[in-house]
């Protein structure tokens, strides 16, 4: 009996999960992180967290096979080099994450994976996409991440920069985006975008529940929408339509059997987003791509990335 | 020593190619087809063409392993059922092409494949994408077709309806498209779309070389653009910008190492399209997805579909 350690590297915390060979969690631990700390502290924290979980594993008679880390940025899993992790600051451009971790943790094999890729790997292993050969995951959070399984394989692209589903273009002349382009999905359906769309709507017409707040967050918009606030519902609808438009393009490319929506905003708002998302998608796709397609909320929530990262070493 | 037969099923002709085990052509034959003839005549023609090539193969001491057929429509290669072939008429909705061909050709194993999927299979086998693990092909012709190889595999989607790259959305409120949506790439960068864009431009301002023609075709536009006609150059530029926008979305999804452009219009116009296509893509993608990406004309031209279809039975 063995085990594996998965660590999800977030903007404010590290989440570590120890799983058995089938992906069932045996233990979980968290540690705060801060972009202000810089790479040395971050690498040290990840190594310390991995070591704690490794000790727990050995104490339970299940020596760990290694540690998989899900990182918030495009990376090449073969070299373990992260292209960038903008949410953790400027210090991580072409950052050799696996090499640094291997030096800090010589006793354990280390794998690194993009966090959204790790998340869909987790969902396919033990979650809502269990056993699927053709599935995608969109995580709507601070940004919009993506993961793809097609023909039974993870699709990462030639240099690990694929599955960036947040950068599928919705409006060619829309707001500028961090990728260099304009009007990407991320500019309409991330939590950040929902807060921006709400601010823009309030600037035009200051009314309803959100007008009471100085700077409504995406979660404020979700709450107000649930209470029937019209402005909040219109903002959610704008995000959902953009999501449906981007998904129509993605579905024409990949024809998945399952589309999962996760991430902080996406998980919280999925029941509100679903009707307009589905209607927009359906109006823009062939019957053959729409038939048999399921849309669902991701099942593992914020554990998906750590669980999927653990799978990389099993 | 054996061989394989590939047949590309086009709107006006059947192209049959006999290849050796490495994909080198040994013989080729054509037969006219007409949408007016209906399914019985079409199936009979395909079978007759296959039989002629099979006899040639046997005479050369290379008995054929089977026949692969590339069909112009989305289909499920596992069942051999074509969802539709709009360019061949209304008779082919959920048409059991493989079953019908197997009955007509009981002596040979039959495989069917979407024509653009067959084409990229041909390019990966012996053409411009030889050995690539992550490549895409867009065929710009009457419509816009697509083929995808990712992580070394053909990506057809859960029901064979993937790789429909012509239906990636460029303008969400653009012209209506055959897929049910609006503003798909096919509405800007197919030969049909180029002819429509030219007619629209002439309706606004009747000037230049194209104004002499009653209804300029895409090939007329290409010719006029080569002669420096401004209206024709503007139409080509509109198509190229749309192609670059759609490719930016596709590259964010798949991060290929190679993008091939083929099809009648695409092959003829690629040198004219390339500068604006590349500029638009580059302005809309991460450095990590753009770096190391090659754009090129498909190498096998109109033979790619037949050669790739032959590979399906090797």
Interface residues (C-beta under 8 A of the other chain):
Chain A: X74 X83 X84 X133 X134 X146 X148 X150 X151 X153 X154 X155 X156 X157 X158 X159 X160 X161 X162 X163 X164 X165 X167 X168 X169 X170 X171 X172 X179 X180 X181 X182 X184 X245 X248 X249 X250 X252 X253 X254 X255 X256 X257 X283 X284 X285 X286 X287 X288 X289 X291 X292 X293
Chain B: X74 X83 X84 X133 X134 X146 X148 X150 X151 X153 X154 X155 X156 X157 X158 X159 X160 X161 X162 X163 X164 X165 X167 X168 X169 X170 X171 X172 X179 X180 X181 X182 X184 X245 X248 X249 X250 X252 X253 X254 X255 X256 X257 X283 X284 X285 X286 X287 X288 X289 X291 X292 X293
